[in-house]
Amino acid sequence: MSRLISLLQKFNFIDDQITDPDSNDNVAVLTTQDTLPSNCCFVTPRILVTPFPTPELQEHIAGYLNTHFGRRYMVWNLGEHVYDTEMFNSQVLEFVFVGYPNPPLEAIFGVCNSMKGWLETDPDNIVVAHCQGNRSRSLMIVSCFLAWYTSDYPSPHLAFCEVAKNLKLSVDILFPSQNRYLEYFSRVINGEKPVSKKLYLERVILDGIPVMEEEGPVVRPYFQIFKGPNMIYSSASQGPVLSYYESDMSISFEVGMEIEGDVLIRCRHISKDNKRITLFRCMFNTAFAHDFNLRLAKEQLDFASGDSRFPDDFMMDLFFSSSQRVSEEAAEQLWNSVVRRPASEDEEEEKLDVELMEKYKHRLEDSEGEEDDLSDYFEQLEAKTK
């Protein structure tokens, strides 16, 4: 059995009954299907993008995969929901980030590394990726992978344009935050080594007033900050939510807290009937932010970019009073672990992600059966499913 499959089984990423693709064991095909649904597409001969496998689509998609590929496919669930994977023979990896436009930057490299490992385990293996809704998250991740793993695309954005064309989709389906992370990813794989830093966020100012109500006060906004699965700040807990009129010029939130790494910001409105409506959100990484100010225009904010209720010159300013950078040594260790491109195709077919696993090499050679082999690496992957 290949080392990758056994390691994935050890850390419960795939069913422990899955055998090596070259074994003679019969694959349990739960259903058969000769064709894929029309909204599925092979963007390369070895990468398939599908919609979320709803109960209506699951049997059709799983039937095709089981019939044509047996144990030689792996599904990457990049959506916001998990589902029963039995029909897919439990060959599903879950990278679920509820409420986020995309995974954090380091997690994107983690997904790319896991896809690389699967494809290099066997030349007949294929990657299957899906998310929710309009498929923007899965298309973004696949585009990053294509730009990182192959020499066919000079940037993730150009890879995305090609993928969208193959699927007959508009390039406008990406959220502004997703475009921002395509740019981050491109800068990193082209040699930039951003230094992680902590920024002290003093205040946030919204320049312009979105008109959410027809009469009286037009908006009652509050502001939230998320780090991973946790909400680390909410202006609604700091005092009463204030009302604003269209004649007001701006909205200010006093924050006064430290932020670091990948951060999600969300602004919501409390309507007259007490419904909470998301006005906009944005995700960014502090390593790419300026030390004292980050300005995002309307077209750079998810949901606001195409909303006529926001004035055309609407923008959000984040003001920082200080920044604290991590040591260069720590930054070098972090980015070296994720940015190096894969080895050339003429190297060992079953070679795993050497960059992340080099420090565990002695364990593989000396302690093949020990429980802690590569546990740190797979704990990183496992953490991304929570």
Rosetta blueprint (number, residue, H / E / L):
1 M L
2 S L
3 R H
4 L H
5 I H
6 S H
7 L H
8 L H
9 Q H
10 K H
11 F L
12 N L
13 F L
14 I L
15 D L
16 D L
17 Q L
18 I L
19 T L
20 D L
21 P L
22 D L
23 S L
24 N L
25 D L
26 N L
27 V L
28 A L
29 V L
30 L L
31 T L
32 T L
33 Q L
34 D L
35 T L
36 L L
37 P L
38 S L
39 N L
40 C L
41 C E
42 F E
43 V E
44 T E
45 P L
46 R L
47 I E
48 L E
49 V E
50 T L
51 P L
52 F L
53 P L
54 T L
55 P H
56 E H
57 L H
58 Q H
59 E H
60 H H
61 I H
62 A H
63 G H
64 Y H
65 L H
66 N H
67 T H
68 H H
69 F H
70 G L
71 R L
72 R L
73 Y E
74 M E
75 V E
76 W E
77 N E
78 L L
79 G L
80 E L
81 H L
82 V L
83 Y L
84 D L
85 T L
86 E H
87 M H
88 F H
89 N L
90 S L
91 Q L
92 V E
93 L E
94 E E
95 F L
96 V L
97 F L
98 V L
99 G L
100 Y L
101 P L
102 N L
103 P L
104 P L
105 L H
106 E H
107 A H
108 I H
109 F H
110 G H
111 V H
112 C H
113 N H
114 S H
115 M H
116 K H
117 G H
118 W H
119 L H
120 E H
121 T H
122 D L
123 P L
124 D L
125 N L
126 I E
127 V E
128 V E
129 A E
130 H E
131 C L
132 Q L
133 G L
134 N L
135 R L
136 S H
137 R H
138 S H
139 L H
140 M H
141 I H
142 V H
143 S H
144 C H
145 F H
146 L H
147 A H
148 W H
149 Y H
150 T L
151 S L
152 D L
153 Y L
154 P L
155 S L
156 P H
157 H H
158 L H
159 A H
160 F H
161 C H
162 E H
163 V H
164 A H
165 K H
166 N H
167 L L
168 K L
169 L L
170 S L
171 V H
172 D H
173 I H
174 L L
175 F L
176 P H
177 S H
178 Q H
179 N H
180 R H
181 Y H
182 L H
183 E H
184 Y H
185 F H
186 S H
187 R H
188 V H
189 I H
190 N L
191 G L
192 E L
193 K L
194 P L
195 V L
196 S L
197 K E
198 K E
199 L E
200 Y E
201 L E
202 E E
203 R E
204 V E
205 I E
206 L E
207 D E
208 G L
209 I L
210 P L
211 V L
212 M L
213 E L
214 E L
215 E L
216 G L
217 P L
218 V L
219 V E
220 R L
221 P E
222 Y E
223 F E
224 Q E
225 I E
226 F E
227 K E
228 G L
229 P L
230 N E
231 M E
232 I E
233 Y E
234 S E
235 S H
236 A H
237 S H
238 Q L
239 G L
240 P L
241 V L
242 L L
243 S L
244 Y E
245 Y L
246 E L
247 S L
248 D L
249 M L
250 S E
251 I E
252 S E
253 F E
254 E E
255 V E
256 G E
257 M E
258 E E
259 I E
260 E E
261 G L
262 D E
263 V E
264 L E
265 I E
266 R E
267 C E
268 R E
269 H E
270 I E
271 S L
272 K L
273 D L
274 N L
275 K L
276 R E
277 I E
278 T E
279 L E
280 F E
281 R E
282 C E
283 M E
284 F E
285 N E
286 T H
287 A H
288 F H
289 A L
290 H L
291 D L
292 F L
293 N E
294 L E
295 R E
296 L E
297 A E
298 K H
299 E H
300 Q H
301 L L
302 D E
303 F L
304 A L
305 S L
306 G L
307 D L
308 S L
309 R L
310 F L
311 P L
312 D L
313 D L
314 F L
315 M E
316 M E
317 D E
318 L E
319 F E
320 F E
321 S E
322 S E
323 S E
324 Q E
325 R E
326 V L
327 S L
328 E H
329 E H
330 A H
331 A H
332 E H
333 Q H
334 L H
335 W H
336 N H
337 S H
338 V H
339 V H
340 R L
341 R L
342 P L
343 A L
344 S L
345 E L
346 D L
347 E L
348 E L
349 E L
350 E L
351 K L
352 L L
353 D L
354 V H
355 E H
356 L H
357 M H
358 E H
359 K H
360 Y H
361 K H
362 H H
363 R H
364 L H
365 E H
366 D H
367 S L
368 E L
369 G L
370 E L
371 E L
372 D L
373 D L
374 L L
375 S H
376 D H
377 Y H
378 F H
379 E H
380 Q H
381 L H
382 E H
383 A H
384 K L
385 T L
386 K L
